[in-house]
Every structure is written in C-alpha cells, then in structure tokens.
Amino acid sequence: FLARAQFPFPYQPYNIQEEFMQALPTGTGKSLSLICGALSWLTDYEERKRQEAAALLQEGEEALSTNAAQSSAVSSSAELDWITDFVQKKAERDLVSKLKEEELKRKKREERLEMIRNNVQLKYAVKRKSYEEDEAFKLLQLSKEEQVEATGDQEDEELIIAEYESDDESKIKTEKDEDDELVEEHVTKIYYCSRTHSQLAQFVHEVQKSPFSKDISVVTLGSRQNLCINEEVRQLGSIQRINDRCMEMQKNKHGERHFRGPAKSVCPYYKASALQQMRDVVLGAVHDIEQLLKLGRETHSCPYYSTRLAIPPAQLVVLPYQMVLHEATRRAAGVQLKGQVLIIDEAHNLSDTLSCIHSAELSGAQLCCAHSQLSQYADRYKSRLKAKNLMYIKQILFVIEGLVRVLGGEHKSGFFVLLGTEMLTINNFLFKAQIDNINLFKVLQRYFEKSMISRKVIPAADQQESVETEKVLSASPMMQVEGFFMALTNSNTDGRVVVHKQGASSVKFLLLNPAVHFAQVLEECRAVIIAGGTMQPVSDFKQELLFSAGVGEERITEFSCGHVIPPENILPLVLCSGPSGQELEFTFQNRDTPRMMDETGRILSNICNVVPGGVVCFFPSYDYSKRIISHWEASGTLTRLANKKKIFQEPKKANQVEQVLNEFSRCIQVKLGLTGALLFSVVGGKMSEGINFSDDLGRCVVMVGMPYPNIKSPELQEKMSYLDKHLPHSQGRSPGQALIENICMKAVNQSIGRAIRHRGDYSSVVLCDRRYSRPATLSKLPTWIKDRTTTHTTFGPAFAALRKVRNITGSAELLGKLYF
C-alpha cells in the first residue's frame, strides 16, 4: 500500500498518533487514529480500485476493437485458429461486461447515498414489486434464527416441528441458491468491534467528530435487547425471552402460524417498506444506539432488522465482539469477513473472551426441565410427527438422560433426582455419559438447525395458554441444550468438560484453545488490527492466539508507543512497607491479619492527607473489599478517612454505577469542606474498565495487593496444564506460570489505566505490595509507566514524592501544606 503523508484529523494529531497511522497496513491507531487511519486507507483503496478498473476497461475495449480490425484484415490463406480466436474474444468481452457492470453498480450506490444524504425521496422504496418484497424478507431470514418454510398440513398445530432436509436432499441445494437470497452485495468495508456497548458508543461519537462523518456510510449493530422498540417485548427483560418472543412474532407475521384458534400478535415494526426506509436513513448519517432507537420510533420501524439490512452497503460496521468472534452469530447477523478489514479494540482480554463465548454450561435444573418439556412434546404430538422427527427427539432425550446420569441423577417417575467436581476430556465425557454412539453433528445440523426445536414453546398437554405461561416457557432450556451439544463437537484436545456434582450441579464445557475459533477470522480477513492500551505481554498473546492459529511471524506487524503526557505528569510508586514499617505482601495467608489491614488504612489516610481531588483505591476482590472495610469500620479507620474525603463504594448492581460516579464527581467539584472523595473499587469489577477517572476524578490510583486468580480453580489448573503441554517454555518459566502472572498484571494495567486520559492530565499510581518490585513483574507494566516507576523500601521517601505533584500549569508545589 502507498504510504500517506497526511491523514484527515479533526485537530492536530499527536506525533505518536501520526506514527501509529503510518505503522500498520491499514494505518490504524487508537480512538481517532483508528478511525482516521483506517478510513483513509479505505478511501485510498476505493479510489485505486476505481482507477485500476477504468484502466482495465479501457485496455479491454481497445483490445476488442484491435482484434476486430485484425480479423477483417486476415486473408483466407492465413486464417487464424477460429476456436482460439473465439475463446479469446469471449474472455475479453466478458471482462469488459463485468467491469461495466461493476462501474454501474458503484455509480448507483454513490447516487443513492447522495440522494439519501440530501433527503431526496427514493421512489423505488414505494414502487417495489411483490417479489422484491419477498427477497427483502429472505434477507431477514438468512440467519439460523428463522424457520424454514413449513411444508406440512396447514391445519397442524404451531408446535409441530418444521420439515427438515434429508442428507441427500441437502446436497441438491447449491451455493447459487444461497447467493440469490442476497438483495445487495457486500462492498469493501471495515468492521470495528469492542467489548461493551458503551465502548462502541464512544467510538461512534468519535466517528461523528471525524472528517469522514459526512462521507462514510456507517451502521451500528446490537442485540435485540439493545435495539428493540416494541415495549411489549422489551419488558420481558432477559435477552433470551426477548429473542424468543421476537421470533414468534415473525412467524405470525409471515403466516407460519398453523394453530387452530385466535390470531396471535405480530410486531407492528416489522414491515418491509419501513425497514428499507430506515435502512436508507441509517446509511445516510452516523447514528449511535440511542439515535437508532429514536429513529426507529419515528419511522415505526425495527432498528434491529433495519441495521442488519444496512450491513452489505455499509463501509464501516460497528458491532460487539460476539457478532464477529462467534461463527454462528456472525452468520446469523449477515456479517461477512472475506476480504474485509477487522479492527478488534480493547483486545487485552481477547483470549478470555473467545474462551467464554465458545464455552457452555448446563445446570441440573435446566437438564431436568428440558427433558420434561421435550418428553411432553413428543407424547402430545407423536401421532403427527414423522418417523425421522421422532427418531431425533428420542436421540436428544437419550443424550439429556446421559448428561443427568453423569451428574449422579436418578430417573424416577418421569423426573430426575440429583444426588462433587470432575474434569473430563470430551471423549471421556461422552463415554461416561454413554452417548458416544450419537452423532451430535447430525443432530445439530439436521434437526436443531432445520426444525428450530430449541426455540419452540412447549406447554404441557393439559396447560391452558396464557400470557403468564408464555413468559415462563419462552425461556426454554432447549437453547442451552443446543449450545452445549455444539460445544461437545469441538476437537477432543481443545476443551474439557467440568462436572459439578455438589450444590448447584452442572456440566460445563471449557474451551482451552481459543485459537481454533480465531483461526477462521484470521484466514478470511484482508487484515486484522488488534489494538489495546494494555496489551503487554505481547509475546504471550502472539503465541496463544496467532502462532497457535497458524499465523506466520512474517504476517505480523507490531507497533507500540508511549503516552502523550510528559514524564513528569505521572508518578508510579511501588510501596514495599507502610508508615509503621510493616512489610507489604498481601498474600492469601497474611492479607487478612489485623496488622496488615491497619497498615493499609494508615497508607490511605496519609495519601488522602496530601492528594487533592479524587483517590480511587482498588482491592483484589469483592470479598477482601468487604472484609477490610468492615475491619476499618470497627477500628475507626473509616471514620478518620471520612473526615478527609467523602467515601464511596463500587455498587453491586450495574445500573447503580452511573449514579455513584455522578455523586463522586459532584463531591470532588463542590468539595463540601473536604479535600475531595475516596472511591473503593474492585479489580475486574464494574469500575476497572471502560470508566475514565480523568483530571480531578483520579489524582491518585491505589492498588492494594496483587489480584492473582484462584490457583485452586479446576478450570484454571486445566488451562495451565494445557498451555504447559502445547506451548513452548520461555525464559525459564512454564506457560502455565506465565498465564497466572499475565491474568494478574492485565487486571492491574486495566485498573491503573483509568487515570490520565489526556495530554494535560496528571496522577500518581501507588502499588502497595513489595512483589511489584520484581523485575519480571515490573516488565509487565505498560512501558510508559514502567520507565517512570520508582521502588521505595520505606514509606518516608514515597510519601515525600507524593507531596510534590506537578499541577496542570506545569509548576510544582507542596500540596501537603494545603491539605494537612
């Protein structure tokens, strides 16, 4: 690719942003650098493609005219091979025709987008023929969520399983049949994904501020839970119930209801003309989720399906991790990665995210419920189900019974009685459950996918249908059963099955090799940009997710940079001992001792004396946070802290986070006779990622101890064992040991990264544990923090350094004099 000298930017970029945009094939960086760099590449690529197509078209037309002239001049004595001549001319004519067709399509797309942006009424939207509307519906039905057309008796009950294709019949279907269902072809685009909807919203707002906002077609994707505007459906709460209710309304809309009785409700926002109208408006401007919801209500159209219709012509698609990293979800959403650019932002936990997405768990209660529902279903309709349908139902029931047996359950009088933890390979689990003779691939492909049985509402035979019953049954455990069946089709070496027999019994599939599912993404995409502010250590990341997926070193380009702040704006300290000389080592054995808790209280009290504004203190876990705060309440430490700063605690419920942050911010701004506010948070909690404590909100971040994971966890032990067996050892440490260190330090980096959010910001970072001073541990801090970190074996020098803080104007002052 040709290098750019300049990139469109809403303001003068920092030097590292320019370097970042230049460094990668797509010119990407963080935030605005990601946007402006990637979209600059896309603009250049489209222009270069147009020029190349124009040149080829000109060459083709010239060749055709030249050949025509030569053919007329050839005498009969020098006659050319007519077959060769014919084939050559046909190939040239086909190329010219294809180029002309592509150019015509491009012009139509550009003209249509221009009309949309100028609010010109699109006449074709209201003059479509009926078969074109059917094609639009087909696009909506591309996902696995939609049912195949029912071919049975029109008087059959709605719950009768839809017909599925036999093995031979499925081979008749060609790729062309599937391609014909697409209304629009996919243009070259950039997919941007991140972990949370709030992070996606922040990115969309940055796009809106960028120089590309008026010229780029952008679509933001989300779940039904985020995009549904039907209040009847939204009030169901859980995403599974919302999905099930939406699908049922679609069946009613398309006339797929075969139930004898009163008509059921349909969704008023699911209409082809309205969906197409909203799709065009979505493509005409950049919208975030809230704006999409508002637009959907104004146009009386479903934002969820309108945005999916907008994927093919969109140049930038913003979507959550799940829609990209999970193949079935990707296929269902209509996301096609072939030849496209993928940006994965906030990728520090990408490996864990992949493992989580592809893991599955079934509780004993869900298994019993699924067995009960499916048994009642089979009994109720056995006289009307075809032989193959009944065969697959019996196979599913047989597998469920095997899973319950593994849990120690006993089948009595039509229900199971469940009678502690075991780790098994997939094959051993199948043998133990005595279901190794069942072809799960076939059950999934020929039954779950075709009949959609997992989405059926299955009432008991004597049950009267009601709104209450419908709400309960819509959360069918068959969805979890299908997900667990799918997990069991992984390779035997790539995962384990964890069997919990005590307490809340369950079977859980644990994915050990996330690279196996990431490999397809890497193979299909033109380029994959993996970005994050705390990606260290990169070497372990590459080994687990890239090299293990078959990516060669030559395909990988790395770029790492410092921070935009000057060195004097951050003060990272490692405290090895507290004010009384107590050594700080928050191991599991001594962190609960009164002397360690008291020393931690004295450290915080001294920090609150000299640091103005907001102080954010991170504890390694919720349990330890609760214990140490309770100890401080009893000892009076909490009262002394409250006399200096107003105290806030991370809430237990996610919907309370914004309220706590607003009160925390207001307290710092108003002061109320105090020096600011103190916020107790938890590493890996609701405030350790995605929340910015900029300026006075985070003048000091305190990290109490090291947040190591529970080494006794069977899942973690199995993961360590897998890495030790399949990955090379490095620098005298095993991959399993490296995993423990990486989990801990990634969590630390995310937490301390909440402060210092712009060039003029400043803050101090206090790491309370002598183990942070180890060279191997320090090396896992971001370079811009590591290079400025000082270790203090005694508290006095560290406290003196904290008292001197460079303020935003660049002058130094003794803040201790103001706040003692």
N, C-alpha and C positions, 0 to 999 in steps of 0.2 A: 504494500500500500504506500501511496505517496504521503510523505510527512507534511503536516500543515505548519505554516509559520505562525498563524494566529487562529484562535478559537473564539467564536462568539460567546460573550460572557456579559452578565448584567452589570458588572463593575470590574475594576481592575483586579485580575486574579492574583493570588499569592504565587511566589516563584515555584513552590512545590506543587501547586495545582497545575501550572503550565507544564512542569516536568512530568507530572502524573499523566496528563492528557497526551503527552508525546510518547510516553513509555510503552504503552500497550498497543497491539494491533488495532483495537477499536478506539484508542485514545481515551480510556476511561480513568476516572479517579473517584474520590468520594463526593457525595452530595452533588453540588453543582458541577463538579469536574466530571462525575459520571454522566450527567445529563448532557452537558455541552460537548464533552469529548465524544461520546457515543453517537449523538445526533449529528455532530459534524462529520463523523465517518459515514453515517447513513446518507447524508446529503451528498457527500462526495461520491459515494458508491453509486447512488441512483443516477447522478449526472454522468459518471464514467460509463455506466451501463447504457445510458441513452446514446452517448457518443459512439460507443462500440457498435450498438445496434444500427445506428444510422450509417456508419461506415460499411458494415456488412451488407446492409440493404443496397447501398449504392454499388458495392462491388458485385452483388448478385444480379442487379438489373443490368449493369454493364456487361457482365458475362453472358447473360441471356441474349442481349442484343448482338454481341460479338459472335456468339455461336450461330445465331440466326443468319447473320451475314455470311459466315463461313460456309454454312450448309448450302446456301443458294449458289455459292461460287464453286462448289465441288463438282467436277465432271463425273460422268458415269464410270469412266475408266479408273478414277481414283476414289471410288465410293468407300465411305467410312463404314466401319462395323456398325450396322444400324441398331443392334441391341445395346452396345456400349454407349452410343450416342443418345439413345432414348433414356437409358438409366441416368446418365449424367445430366441431361436436360431436366428430367423429372426431379432429381435431387435439388437442382438449382431452383426450379420453380417452387418446390415445397419450402425451401429455405426462405425464399422471398415472401411467399404467402404467410409463413409463420411470423416473420419479422414484421410484416404489415399488420397482421392481426394483433400482435403484442403491442405495437405502437398505438393502434386504435384503442385497445383496452386501456392503456396508460392514459391516453388523452381523455377518454370518457371518465376515468376515475378522477383525474385532476379537475375536469369541468364540473363533475358532480360535487366534489368537495368545495369547489369555489362557489357553486350555487348555494350549497348548504350554509357556508360562512356568510354569504350575502343575504341569507334568509329568503332565497327565491323558492317559490312553491314548486315542489317536484311533482310534475303531472303524472309520472309513471307510478307514483305511490298509490294513486287512487284509481288508476286505469288498468291494474293488473288483471290478467285473465285468471280464471278459476284454477287452472293447472299450475300457474305460477304461485298461487297461494299455497297449493299443496306442496310445492317444492320448499317454500319457507317453513312449513310445518315439519318437513322431513329434516331440515337442518336442526330444528329444535329437538328432533328425536334421534340425533346421531349418537347420543350418549347411551351408556348401558342402563341408565335410569329409566328410559322409555320402554314400554312394552312393544313386542312385535304384534303385528295385526292379528286379531282373533279370527280364526277360520272355522270355528265350530258353530253349533246350532245357536241362533240368535236368542233363543229362549233360555240358554244355560245361565246359571247363577253367575254373578260377577266374580265370585271367588274361584270359579273353575279355572284351572291352570291353562294358560295360553299354550297353543301348539308349539312344539319346538321342531327344529330340523333334525332329521336323522343324519348319521355320519355321511352317507352317500349324498344326500340332498345338499348338505352344506358345501360339498365340493363343487356343485354346479354354479354357485354364486361366484362371480368374477370380481376382480378389482374394479372394473369399469362400472359395475352396478353400484359400488360404494361411491365412486367418484361422481357419478351422475347426480347423487343426492346433494352435492355441494352447490350452493347458489353462487358463491363467489370464490375465486381462487385467492390463496394467501400471498400477499405481497411480502417483500423483504422487510423484516421488522426486528425490533429489539424487545425482548422480554425482560422486564425488571421484576425481581421478586425479593421479598424481605420477610421477616419472621412474623410481624404483627400488623394489624390493620392501622394502628396509629403510626407506625413507621412508614407504611405505604402512603398514608395521608400526608405526612411530612414531605415525602418525595414528590407527590403530585403538586403540592404547594410550591416546591422549588421549580418544578417544570413550568408552572404558571408564571413564575417570575423570570424565567429564562427567555432569551431572544427567540427561541423556537416556538413559543406558545401559540403564535398566530398562524404558523405554517405546518405544524405537525398534527397528525390525527392520533389521538390518544384514547385508550379505553382502560378503565379500572375495573377489575373483576373482584368478586367477593362471593361469599356463601349466601344461600337463601336467608340465613339468619340475619345477615347484614344488609341485604338488598330487598327483602320482601316488603311490600307496602300494603298487603292485604291484612287488615287488622285482625280479622277472624283467624288467620293463620299465624300471625306474629305472636298473638297472645298465648299460643301453645308453649312457648318458652324454649324447650330443648330443640337443638338443631335437627335431631332425628325425627321428632314429631312434625316439625315444620316441613322437612323433606317429604315425609310420607303423605302428609295432607296435601301438599302441592301436587304430588304425582297423582293422587286420587282425583283431584280436581281436573287435571289434564285428561285423564281417562274419560271423565264425564263430558268434558268439552268436545272430545273427538268422537263421541258416540260409541265408546268402547264399553259402556255400561250395559250389561245383559241381565240386570236384576229385575225381577217382576215386582214392581211397586212404584212408589212415588219417585220422581226425579231427584237426584242429589244435586247439591250446589256446585256451580262451576266458578272459576276465577274470572271476575269481570275485567282483569288487567291483562288477560292472556288472549289477545286478538292480533291477528297477523298484521293488519294495516297499522294499528297503533304501535306494535313492536317495531315495524320497519320505520315508522316516522320517528320514534325515539332513537333508534339506531343511528339515523342520519343526523339528528341533533347532537348525539353523543360524539360523533366523528367530527362535528363542526367546531368544537371548542373543548378545552381541557376541563374535566369535571372530577371532583373528588366524590367520595361515597355520599356525603351529606347532600351535595348538589345533585347527584343522581337520584336520590330519594325524592328530593323536591321536584325534579324534572318529571319523574315517574308519576307523581301525584297530579302534576299539572297536565300531563298528556294522557293520563288514565292508562298508563302502560307499565308493564312489569320491568323494572330495572335489571333484574337477574337475567332474563332471557334477551332483553334488548342489547345488553353489553356482550353477551355471547354471540349474538348475530354480528356485532361490530368487530369481532376478532379478525376475520380474514382481511378486510381492507385497512385495518389499523397499522400504523407504523411503530407505535410504542404501546405495549401491553403491560400494565402494572397489575401484579397478582401476588397472592400469598404463596409461601413455599409449597404447600400441599398440592396446588394445581400444577406445579412443574415437576416436583420430585417423585410423585406417585403416578405410575403409568396409567392405571385405570382412571384416576381422577383427571389426569391430563387428557386422556382420550375422551372422557365424558364431557369435558369443558370445551372441546374443539381446539385445544392447543396443539399446534404442530411445530416441532422444533427443528425439523430437517432444513439445514442450510441457514438457520437464523442465529442471531447473537443473543446469548443469555447472560444477564448480569445477576449474580447472586450476592446481595448485600447483607451486611451483618452476619457474615458466614463463620464467625468464630465457633459456633456450635453446630456446624453443618453435619458433622458425623453423627452427633447425638440426635439431631433432627431426623436424619434419614433412618436411623435405627428405630426411633419412636414411631415414625409414620408407617413403617413396614412391620411393626410388632403388633400382636393382637392378644387379647385376653378375654376369657370366658369365665364367668363365675358359676358356681354350682347352681345357684338360683336361676340364672339365665338358661342353663342347660335343661334343668327340670321344666321350666316354663316352655322352652322351645319344643321339647319332647311332647309335652301335654298338648300344646296348640296344634302341632303337626299331626299327632295321633287323632285328635278330634276332627281335624280337617279331612284326613283320609277316611275315617269312619263315616263322616257325613256325606262324602261325595264318591265313595268307592264304586258305586254302581254307574257313575257317569264319567269316571276317569278312564282313559285308555291304558292299556297294559304297560306301556313304557313309562307313563307318568307314575303309575302305582309302583313300578319297579324302582324308580329313582327315589320316591318318597320312602320306601322301605329301606333303601340304602342309607339315606340321610338319617333315618331313625336308628338304624343299626350303628352308625358312626357315633351319634349322640350317646347311645347307650354305652358304647365302648369308652367314651370320654368320662362318663359318670363312673364307670367301673374303676377307671384309673384313680379317680378321686376317693375311692373307697365307698362309693354309694351302693345301695342295695335296692333293687327294683321290687316294690311291694304294692299290690293292688292298684296298679296304674300310676303310681308315683314313685319317686326315688327318695330314699332316706340316706343322707350323707353322714358318714361316720366321723404326722405332719408336714417337710418340703423336699422335693426330689428333682434332680436335674437330669434330663434325658436328651439324647440325640433324637432327631426327627424319626429316624428308622426304628430306634429302640422304643420310642413312644408309640409308634404305630403298632409294633409287635405287642407291646404291653397292653394296649387297648384292644388288641385282636381285630384291628381294622386294616391290616396291611394288605388284605385282598381286595380292598375297594379302590377303584381308580378315581381319585379325587379330582384329577384334571378333567375327566369326562363328566363327573357330577357337576363341576363348576361350569364348564363350557356348554354342556348340552342340556343343563337343567336350570341352575341358578340364573345364568345369563339369559336363557331363552324364555323360561316361564316366569321369571321375576318373582318366584315364590317367597323370597325373603322380604318382599315389600307388600305381601298380602296381609290384609287384616283378617284374622282368623278367629271369629267368635265361636263359642261353644254352641252345640246343636240346639239347645233349649234357651239360648240367650236372646233377649229382645234388643234390637239395635237402638242405641240412644246416643246422645251427644257425649255423655259421660263415658259410656262404654267405648265409644270410638276414640276418645282421647287416650284412654288407658291402653287400648290394643294397638294404637298407631306406633307405639314404641316397641315393636316386635323384636324379641331377642334373636329372630332368624337372621337379622342383619349382622349381628355379632358372630353367629354361627358361620355365615358365609365368609366373613373376614378371617376367621380362624382357619377354616378349610383352605382358604387361599394361602395363608401363611405356611401351612403344612406342605405346600407344593414347592417350597424353597429347597435348594440343594441340602443334603444331609450335613455337609460340613459348614454351611453358612449360618446355622442357627441352632438354638436349643429350646426345649420345652421345659418350662418350670412348673412343677406340680405342687400346689399348696394344699395340704390336706387338713390343716388345723385352722380354726377360726372361720373366717370367710373363705371357704375353699374356692380354688380357681385353677385353671390351666392357662399358662401364658406362653406365647411364642416370643422368644428373644432373638432378634437379628444380631448376629455377631460380625457380619461382613457387609457393611453399608455400601462398599464399593461395587458390589454386584448389581445394585439397583442404580447407582450413579453412572455406571459404565455406559448405559444406553443413552443417557443425556449427553455425555461427553462425545459419544460417537456420532450422534445426529447433528449436533450444533456446529455452525461455522466457527464460532469462538465462544468460550465460556469465561466470563470475568468473575473471579471470586474475590470479593472485597470485604474488608472489615477493619475496624480501628484497633482490634486486639487479636491479631491472628497468630501471635507467637505461641509455641514454636512452629515455624512454617515447615521445617523438615519432617516433623512427625505427621503433620497434616498431609503433606505430599505423599508420604509413604502409605498412609492408611487409605486415602481416598483417590489418589491419582495413579501412583505406580501400581497399586493393587487392582486398579480398573484397567490396566494395560496401556496407560499413557506413558510415552517415552519422554525422557528428560528434554529432548530437543523441541518438544511441543510446548514446554512450559516457559513462560517469561515472568520473572518476578520483579516487583517494584515495591520498595519500602522507603518511607520518608519519615522525617521528624515531625515536629509540631510547629505551627505558625507563631507560637508565643516565643518571646525572648527567654533565654535561660534563667534569668533572674525572677521570672514570674511564677516559677514553681519551686516548692521546697519539699522534696520527698525525704523522709527520715525513717530509719529503722531504729526502734527503741528496744534495747536488749534488757533494760531494767527500769523499774519505776522510781518514783521520788524517794521511797524508803529503802531502796537498794534491792528490792525483791526482783529476782531474775524472772523475766517474762518468757515463759514457754507454755503455751496453752494446749498442752497435750490432754488427751481424754482422761488421764489419770489425775492431773492436778488442777485443771481449769475450774473445777467446782469447789476448791478449797476456799475457805473464808479469806485467807490472806491474799489469794490471787484476785478474788472479786473486789476486795477492799483496795488493793493496789490499782486495779483498773479504774475504780471510782476516783482515786486521787489523781490519776493521769488526766481523766476527763475534766475534773474540777480545775486543774491547772491550765489546761487548754482553753476552757471556757473563760478563764480569767483574762487571757491575753488575745484571743482571736475574736474579732468583731463579726457581726452578722450571723450567718448560718454555719453550724457544725453538724455534719452527718456522720453518725457512728454506725458501722456495720458489724454485726455479730455473725458467727459462723453458722448458726441455725436458729430456728424459731424456739426450740426447747431451751437452748442456752440463753437466748434473749430473755425468755420468761423467767428463768431461774435467777439470773444475775440482777434483773430489775427488781424481783421480789426481795432478794437479799439487800439491795440498796434501800428499798422502802423500809425494811426492818432496822437497818443500821443508821438511817438518817442521811445517807449519802444522796439519795434522790432529792430530798428537801434542800440540801446545800446546792445541788446543781440547779434546782428550780429557782433559787434566789438570784442566779446569774443569767440563766436563759430559760425561756419557756420551753417545756418538754413536750415533744410529740412522738408518737409511736406509729410504726407502719401498721395499717389496719389489716384485719383478717380478710375482709371482703374487698374484691377488686373494685366494686362500684363506689367504695368509700375513699379510694386513693386520691382522686381529684379534690375532694373536699379537704382532706388533710393537707395536701400540698398548698391549696389556696390559703388556708389558715396559717400554715408555716410561713408562706411568703408575706402575708399581711403583717404577721407579728414582727418579722425582720424589718419591714419597711416602717412600721409605726413605732417600734421599739418598746413602748409602754413601760419605760423606766428600766428596762433590762438591756443587756448587751446584744440581744438577738434571740435565736432559737436553737434548740438541740433536737435533732431527729434521730430516733433509734430505728435502724433498718436491719434487714437480714440479707446476707449474701445469697444470690439466686432468688430473692423474693421479688415482690411487685415493684420495688423502687431501685433495684440494682441494674436494670436495663431499660432503655427507652425513656428514662426520666432525666432531664437536664437540670443540674443544680449550678447554674451559671451565676457569675458575679457574686452578690452578697448572699445568695442562697447556699453557696458552698465554698466558704473561705477556708474550710479545713475538712478533710475526709479522714476519719479514723478507722482503721481496720483492726479489730480485736481478734487475735489468733489467726490460724490458717484453716480455711474451710475445706479440709480433706473430706472426701466421701467416706461412707461407711465401708471399711475394708472387709467386714464380715458378711456383706451382702452376697448371697449366692450368685445373683446376676453379675455383679461386678467381678467376683472371683472367676466366673466362667469367661467373661470378656478378657480378663488379664491372661488367663490360660490360653485362650485362642490367639491373642496377639503374640505371646511368647512362642507359640508353635509356628505361626505363619509369617511373622515379620522379623527382620534382622535385628540383632542387638547393636547398640550404638553407645560408644564412649563408656563401656563397662557397665551399662545398665540394661536391664531387660525391657522390652516394650511394655510389659505389664506395669513395671515400676514407673516408667515414663508416663503411662496413662494416668496414674494416681496424681503425679505432680502436675500434669497438664490440666486435669479437671480442676484442681485447686487453684492454679495460677490464672487460668482463664476466667474463673469466677472472680478472683481478686482484681484482675485487669478491668473487667467489666464494671465492677463496683467503683474503683477509684477513678475510672474514666468518666464518671458522672459530672465531675467538676471540670473547670476550664473548657469553655465551649467556644471561645473566640479569641482573636489575637490580643485584645486588651485585657483579657481576664487573668486572674492570678489566684493561687490557692496553695495550701500546704497539704501534704499527704503523710500521715503518721501510721507506720506499720508496727503494731505492738506485738512483737514476737521475735526472739533472737534468731529463730530459724530463717527469717527473711534475709539475714546477712550472709547465708551460704552462697558461694559463687554460682552454683548450679541453679539456685532459686532466683537470685538477682538477674540471671541471664534470661529468665522468662518474663521479666517486666518489659513493657514497651521501651524501645531504645531511648526515646526522648525523656523517659522517666528514669530509666536505669542509669544513664550517664550523669544524672544530677543527684542521685541518691547518696546520702551520707549515713554511715552507721555509727550509733552512739552507744557505747557500753555503759555509760552512766546517764542519768536523767538531766543533770545540770546543763551541760553544753547543748543538749537538744532543746531544752526549754529556752535557753538564751537565743538560739537560732529562730525559734518560733516567734519570739517577741519582736524580731526585726522582720517586717513584711513590707515588700515593695508595693506601694499602692498604685492605682491606675494611672497616676500622672508621672510615675517613674521616680519619685522622691522617697527616701527611706525615713521611717520614723519609729520611735519606740512606742508601739501600741500598748505595751504593758503599763505605761504611765497613765494611759487614759482609762484602762479597764480594771485596774487593781482596786 
